[in-house]
Amino acid sequence: MAVPGMVRWIMRILIAGASGLIGTALSSALRSEGHDVVALVRRPPVSAAEFQWNPAAGRIDDTALKGADAVVNLSGAGIGDRPWTRARVNELRNSRLGATRTLTAAMNRQAAPPAVFLSQSGANYYGNAGHTVLRENEPAGSGILARICVDWEAAAHEAPAGVRVVTPRTGVVLSRSGGALGRLLPLVRLGVGGPLGNGRQYWPWVTLPDVAAGFSFLLSKPVSGPVNLCAPEPANVNSLIAELARALHRPAVLRVPAPVLRLVMGRLADELLLASQRLEPAVLADNGFTWQHPSLAGAAAWVAGRD
């Protein structure tokens, strides 16, 4: 809602998945901008800023959406947390679609639904695309994660007519701890990390501060549909690991061959570590988004705490 006498908009924003890596950073950033941030939690609420829900059962406290200007959906089981058994793949899919449909159903029950719905998707939408430059209008690829992303985005568009739906396709999030590099970064710090496979696969990287800033940007800009949420500088795994190692003053020569990754991780290796996605953040660039870390060197320095 608009506040008289102020230039910018102050919003009430409901976040699902607020306790995760992105959710924690985003909540902090939005509160620092003066927004009213409330969260959905599975446990009993402990403050007025929390509302209970059970996305697996399709249950939600509808009062959470009363007066909300925007809803941000970051909910979903961790992609690389466990081996990809059939049950785990179903969990990855159901946790995303169940949460998204619980939110859109709740919006459809509101007399005045939120104006904006940001529902996270992933760069895996494009599958393994090699060196092809991928803008937002590229078709979906193949594979388990691509199919999940397609259905995940379709579920977001079940929001009521008139709600601006945005599906950010988030790349590999670089953070100082946790996230996609949570297991790899400690090895690089010890000087025993290295590229995965041949290292020529592209990873669409972005720093955690830029993810939070990107979501905040998309809440206020008249953008809808898919948005590639990554840095403007493309990088393959060889250059990404080398730059991180350089920033940490460590060697990075212990390459992990693709067959070893497949032996240890199965299908997860091919889709999460060895797949190549060279994303271009065309929508963000065209709408004037400013990155805090547009270059890989700057991002690596930030990860290393040297910025």
Secondary structure by P-SEA (a helix, b strand, c coil): cccccccbbbbbbbbcccccaaaaaaaaaaaaaccccccccccccccccbbbbbcccccccccccccccbbbbccccccccccccaaaaaaaaaaaaaaaaaaaaaaaaccccccbbbbbbccccccccccccccccccccccaaaaaaaaaaaaaaccccccbbbbbbcccccccccccaaaaaaaaaaccbbbccccccccccccaaaaaaaaaaaacccccccccccccccccaaaaaaaaaaaacccccccccaaaaaaaccccccccccbbbbccaaaaaaaccccccccaaaaaaaaaccc
